[in-house]
Each structure stands twice: as C-alpha cells, then as structure tokens.
Amino acid sequence: MADHKHGEMEITTQEKTFDGFMRFTTKSVIVILLLLVGMAIFIT
C-alpha cells in the first residue's frame, strides 16, 4: 500500500464541479424565491 500524505491529491476537477454545483444551487434558490414572491403578490 502506498503511504497517503495529506494535501497532495489533485483536486482541481472536484473544486470546479463543486463551484458549478453551488452556482447552480444559488441561482435556482433565487429563481424559486422570486417565483414564490411573485405568486404571493399577483395571485392573491
């Protein structure tokens, strides 16, 4: 077995994936909240 040394793994791809996921999640939450506020204002 190879010895694992903390902090030596290449994580660039994982960081890009996580950044994309967070950007998508943030934008989705904003759109959902805007839709809910719009529905509350215009439907009632």
PDB file as gemmi writes it, atoms N, CA and C in Angstrom:
CRYST1    1.000    1.000    1.000  90.00  90.00  90.00 P 1                      
ATOM      1  N   MET A   1       0.846  -1.180   0.000  1.00  0.00           N  
ATOM      2  CA  MET A   1       0.000   0.000   0.000  1.00  0.00           C  
ATOM      3  C   MET A   1       0.891   1.244   0.000  1.00  0.00           C  
ATOM      4  N   ALA A   2       0.463   2.222  -0.757  1.00  0.00           N  
ATOM      5  CA  ALA A   2       1.197   3.484  -0.783  1.00  0.00           C  
ATOM      6  C   ALA A   2       0.830   4.311   0.445  1.00  0.00           C  
ATOM      7  N   ASP A   3       1.798   5.056   0.906  1.00  0.00           N  
ATOM      8  CA  ASP A   3       1.527   5.935   2.043  1.00  0.00           C  
ATOM      9  C   ASP A   3       0.774   7.167   1.570  1.00  0.00           C  
ATOM     10  N   HIS A   4      -0.293   7.486   2.256  1.00  0.00           N  
ATOM     11  CA  HIS A   4      -1.093   8.669   1.921  1.00  0.00           C  
ATOM     12  C   HIS A   4      -0.523   9.869   2.668  1.00  0.00           C  
ATOM     13  N   LYS A   5      -0.294  10.943   1.944  1.00  0.00           N  
ATOM     14  CA  LYS A   5       0.169  12.170   2.570  1.00  0.00           C  
ATOM     15  C   LYS A   5      -0.895  13.237   2.384  1.00  0.00           C  
ATOM     16  N   HIS A   6      -1.333  13.805   3.476  1.00  0.00           N  
ATOM     17  CA  HIS A   6      -2.409  14.783   3.474  1.00  0.00           C  
ATOM     18  C   HIS A   6      -2.040  16.005   2.624  1.00  0.00           C  
ATOM     19  N   GLY A   7      -2.957  16.394   1.724  1.00  0.00           N  
ATOM     20  CA  GLY A   7      -2.785  17.607   0.938  1.00  0.00           C  
ATOM     21  C   GLY A   7      -2.073  17.438  -0.382  1.00  0.00           C  
ATOM     22  N   GLU A   8      -1.773  16.208  -0.798  1.00  0.00           N  
ATOM     23  CA  GLU A   8      -1.055  16.004  -2.049  1.00  0.00           C  
ATOM     24  C   GLU A   8      -1.949  15.607  -3.212  1.00  0.00           C  
ATOM     25  N   MET A   9      -3.208  15.368  -2.993  1.00  0.00           N  
ATOM     26  CA  MET A   9      -4.103  14.936  -4.060  1.00  0.00           C  
ATOM     27  C   MET A   9      -4.509  16.122  -4.944  1.00  0.00           C  
ATOM     28  N   GLU A  10      -4.580  15.880  -6.242  1.00  0.00           N  
ATOM     29  CA  GLU A  10      -5.014  16.906  -7.196  1.00  0.00           C  
ATOM     30  C   GLU A  10      -6.540  17.014  -7.130  1.00  0.00           C  
ATOM     31  N   ILE A  11      -7.049  18.171  -6.719  1.00  0.00           N  
ATOM     32  CA  ILE A  11      -8.493  18.319  -6.526  1.00  0.00           C  
ATOM     33  C   ILE A  11      -9.084  19.436  -7.386  1.00  0.00           C  
ATOM     34  N   THR A  12      -8.385  19.838  -8.435  1.00  0.00           N  
ATOM     35  CA  THR A  12      -8.869  20.931  -9.278  1.00  0.00           C  
ATOM     36  C   THR A  12     -10.227  20.604  -9.892  1.00  0.00           C  
ATOM     37  N   THR A  13     -10.383  19.397 -10.403  1.00  0.00           N  
ATOM     38  CA  THR A  13     -11.650  18.997 -11.025  1.00  0.00           C  
ATOM     39  C   THR A  13     -12.784  18.993 -10.008  1.00  0.00           C  
ATOM     40  N   GLN A  14     -12.527  18.475  -8.826  1.00  0.00           N  
ATOM     41  CA  GLN A  14     -13.562  18.450  -7.784  1.00  0.00           C  
ATOM     42  C   GLN A  14     -13.955  19.860  -7.371  1.00  0.00           C  
ATOM     43  N   GLU A  15     -12.975  20.768  -7.273  1.00  0.00           N  
ATOM     44  CA  GLU A  15     -13.279  22.148  -6.911  1.00  0.00           C  
ATOM     45  C   GLU A  15     -14.136  22.826  -7.975  1.00  0.00           C  
ATOM     46  N   LYS A  16     -13.834  22.595  -9.249  1.00  0.00           N  
ATOM     47  CA  LYS A  16     -14.631  23.183 -10.334  1.00  0.00           C  
ATOM     48  C   LYS A  16     -16.055  22.632 -10.317  1.00  0.00           C  
ATOM     49  N   THR A  17     -16.178  21.321 -10.078  1.00  0.00           N  
ATOM     50  CA  THR A  17     -17.502  20.706 -10.010  1.00  0.00           C  
ATOM     51  C   THR A  17     -18.310  21.277  -8.856  1.00  0.00           C  
ATOM     52  N   PHE A  18     -17.685  21.417  -7.689  1.00  0.00           N  
ATOM     53  CA  PHE A  18     -18.376  21.954  -6.519  1.00  0.00           C  
ATOM     54  C   PHE A  18     -18.778  23.413  -6.752  1.00  0.00           C  
ATOM     55  N   ASP A  19     -17.884  24.207  -7.357  1.00  0.00           N  
ATOM     56  CA  ASP A  19     -18.207  25.606  -7.654  1.00  0.00           C  
ATOM     57  C   ASP A  19     -19.403  25.702  -8.599  1.00  0.00           C  
ATOM     58  N   GLY A  20     -19.426  24.860  -9.619  1.00  0.00           N  
ATOM     59  CA  GLY A  20     -20.557  24.843 -10.550  1.00  0.00           C  
ATOM     60  C   GLY A  20     -21.850  24.436  -9.864  1.00  0.00           C  
ATOM     61  N   PHE A  21     -21.771  23.430  -8.997  1.00  0.00           N  
ATOM     62  CA  PHE A  21     -22.946  22.991  -8.254  1.00  0.00           C  
ATOM     63  C   PHE A  21     -23.477  24.096  -7.354  1.00  0.00           C  
ATOM     64  N   MET A  22     -22.579  24.791  -6.657  1.00  0.00           N  
ATOM     65  CA  MET A  22     -23.003  25.866  -5.771  1.00  0.00           C  
ATOM     66  C   MET A  22     -23.605  27.029  -6.557  1.00  0.00           C  
ATOM     67  N   ARG A  23     -23.026  27.353  -7.710  1.00  0.00           N  
ATOM     68  CA  ARG A  23     -23.574  28.420  -8.539  1.00  0.00           C  
ATOM     69  C   ARG A  23     -24.989  28.049  -9.015  1.00  0.00           C  
ATOM     70  N   PHE A  24     -25.157  26.795  -9.487  1.00  0.00           N  
ATOM     71  CA  PHE A  24     -26.464  26.328  -9.941  1.00  0.00           C  
ATOM     72  C   PHE A  24     -27.483  26.353  -8.797  1.00  0.00           C  
ATOM     73  N   THR A  25     -27.081  25.872  -7.625  1.00  0.00           N  
ATOM     74  CA  THR A  25     -27.989  25.833  -6.479  1.00  0.00           C  
ATOM     75  C   THR A  25     -28.400  27.233  -6.047  1.00  0.00           C  
ATOM     76  N   THR A  26     -27.447  28.147  -6.001  1.00  0.00           N  
ATOM     77  CA  THR A  26     -27.747  29.526  -5.598  1.00  0.00           C  
ATOM     78  C   THR A  26     -28.723  30.174  -6.572  1.00  0.00           C  
ATOM     79  N   LYS A  27     -28.467  30.036  -7.865  1.00  0.00           N  
ATOM     80  CA  LYS A  27     -29.360  30.634  -8.866  1.00  0.00           C  
ATOM     81  C   LYS A  27     -30.739  29.996  -8.819  1.00  0.00           C  
ATOM     82  N   SER A  28     -30.797  28.688  -8.604  1.00  0.00           N  
ATOM     83  CA  SER A  28     -32.087  28.000  -8.525  1.00  0.00           C  
ATOM     84  C   SER A  28     -32.900  28.488  -7.333  1.00  0.00           C  
ATOM     85  N   VAL A  29     -32.264  28.651  -6.191  1.00  0.00           N  
ATOM     86  CA  VAL A  29     -32.967  29.122  -4.993  1.00  0.00           C  
ATOM     87  C   VAL A  29     -33.485  30.539  -5.215  1.00  0.00           C  
ATOM     88  N   ILE A  30     -32.684  31.394  -5.838  1.00  0.00           N  
ATOM     89  CA  ILE A  30     -33.126  32.771  -6.114  1.00  0.00           C  
ATOM     90  C   ILE A  30     -34.334  32.767  -7.030  1.00  0.00           C  
ATOM     91  N   VAL A  31     -34.306  31.965  -8.093  1.00  0.00           N  
ATOM     92  CA  VAL A  31     -35.437  31.905  -9.023  1.00  0.00           C  
ATOM     93  C   VAL A  31     -36.683  31.383  -8.322  1.00  0.00           C  
ATOM     94  N   ILE A  32     -36.540  30.354  -7.504  1.00  0.00           N  
ATOM     95  CA  ILE A  32     -37.690  29.798  -6.784  1.00  0.00           C  
ATOM     96  C   ILE A  32     -38.282  30.831  -5.829  1.00  0.00           C  
ATOM     97  N   LEU A  33     -37.420  31.547  -5.107  1.00  0.00           N  
ATOM     98  CA  LEU A  33     -37.923  32.572  -4.190  1.00  0.00           C  
ATOM     99  C   LEU A  33     -38.631  33.697  -4.940  1.00  0.00           C  
ATOM    100  N   LEU A  34     -38.085  34.114  -6.079  1.00  0.00           N  
ATOM    101  CA  LEU A  34     -38.739  35.152  -6.877  1.00  0.00           C  
ATOM    102  C   LEU A  34     -40.101  34.683  -7.387  1.00  0.00           C  
ATOM    103  N   LEU A  35     -40.167  33.427  -7.810  1.00  0.00           N  
ATOM    104  CA  LEU A  35     -41.455  32.885  -8.255  1.00  0.00           C  
ATOM    105  C   LEU A  35     -42.470  32.859  -7.112  1.00  0.00           C  
ATOM    106  N   LEU A  36     -42.034  32.442  -5.935  1.00  0.00           N  
ATOM    107  CA  LEU A  36     -42.953  32.398  -4.794  1.00  0.00           C  
ATOM    108  C   LEU A  36     -43.432  33.793  -4.401  1.00  0.00           C  
ATOM    109  N   VAL A  37     -42.524  34.758  -4.390  1.00  0.00           N  
ATOM    110  CA  VAL A  37     -42.920  36.130  -4.062  1.00  0.00           C  
ATOM    111  C   VAL A  37     -43.858  36.676  -5.134  1.00  0.00           C  
ATOM    112  N   GLY A  38     -43.552  36.407  -6.395  1.00  0.00           N  
ATOM    113  CA  GLY A  38     -44.423  36.857  -7.469  1.00  0.00           C  
ATOM    114  C   GLY A  38     -45.803  36.250  -7.386  1.00  0.00           C  
ATOM    115  N   MET A  39     -45.852  34.963  -7.070  1.00  0.00           N  
ATOM    116  CA  MET A  39     -47.155  34.308  -6.912  1.00  0.00           C  
ATOM    117  C   MET A  39     -47.925  34.888  -5.726  1.00  0.00           C  
ATOM    118  N   ALA A  40     -47.223  35.188  -4.649  1.00  0.00           N  
ATOM    119  CA  ALA A  40     -47.888  35.749  -3.465  1.00  0.00           C  
ATOM    120  C   ALA A  40     -48.451  37.127  -3.761  1.00  0.00           C  
ATOM    121  N   ILE A  41     -47.763  37.897  -4.579  1.00  0.00           N  
ATOM    122  CA  ILE A  41     -48.190  39.261  -4.878  1.00  0.00           C  
ATOM    123  C   ILE A  41     -49.332  39.278  -5.889  1.00  0.00           C  
ATOM    124  N   PHE A  42     -49.182  38.529  -6.971  1.00  0.00           N  
ATOM    125  CA  PHE A  42     -50.107  38.663  -8.094  1.00  0.00           C  
ATOM    126  C   PHE A  42     -51.297  37.712  -8.059  1.00  0.00           C  
ATOM    127  N   ILE A  43     -51.196  36.627  -7.320  1.00  0.00           N  
ATOM    128  CA  ILE A  43     -52.303  35.665  -7.311  1.00  0.00           C  
ATOM    129  C   ILE A  43     -53.305  35.984  -6.208  1.00  0.00           C  
ATOM    130  N   THR A  44     -52.841  36.555  -5.106  1.00  0.00           N  
ATOM    131  CA  THR A  44     -53.783  36.803  -4.010  1.00  0.00           C  
ATOM    132  C   THR A  44     -54.535  38.087  -4.204  1.00  0.00           C  
TER     133      THR A  44                                                      
END                                                                             
